């Protein structure tokens, strides 16, 4: 059997296995449990991760009683590893077996270059596609490669990926989520690239790449705070079309100086505020330790 067919059957077997295991977990769950709660989601995902590791470590007759991870480690070139990676992305999206990833990364810089090539190989402009799901599936290899580049901390991928992402006028939600994950995994080394793009923007339209950069910067900055990050967020707030995003980012970043900024904003814009912005700003002010008793309520909800 050709290598490609062997690997495709291997991933298809995984899909059947994990579907059965998922059903088994769900049917064994008490009816009193809230299946939509974050706690259950984390519990369920943890069990699935364990089942996934178990599958790729167990012997399979279809590959000569080797485990899939052992089989992947027998691949002889970066090209074979990339081919296996692309088949996996096509068959089961974001599942990259430990053995395959370790073997791919054993080729060093060649592996990173190959993953970056995969990331940029397709056209990301799918926001106006007739069939969004089909367009997203066509990008599964590219998006999986970006996730892996983030997980391994491939700093050299930051600029080319952000350069491509910045060309999208209204990025598709699927791509936006992948880019956010990539940036969070890269962490502090992505800050300089984010600062440059945010500070150079004359305005930040709703649902734009620049808006996503502000969100990423606030979340990374919460882990590695720096004066340049706060000043960039402060400047971005003036340029953001959706002020609500800026309010949320101040809450994520956690600098108490935003209390005065937000209070002044609420005071100056009493007649233009929406309830969403007003109450989210109140919540963030409280979260940052500020007093909300001196804030005028334009909706008079507190005086009813």
Secondary structure by P-SEA (a helix, b strand, c coil): ccaaaaaaaaaaaaaaaaaaaaaaaaaacccccccccaaaaaaaaaaaaaaaaaaaaccccccccccaaaaaaacccaaaaaaaaaaaaacccccccaaaaaaaacccaaaaaaaaaaaacccccccccccaaaaaaaaaaaaaaaaaaaaaccccaaaaaaaaaaacccccaaaaaaaaaaaaaacccaaaaaaaaaaaccccccccaaaaaaaaaaaaaaacccaaaaaaaaaaaaacccaaaaaaaaaaaccccaaaaaaaaaaaccccccaaaaaaaaaaaaaacccccccccccccccc
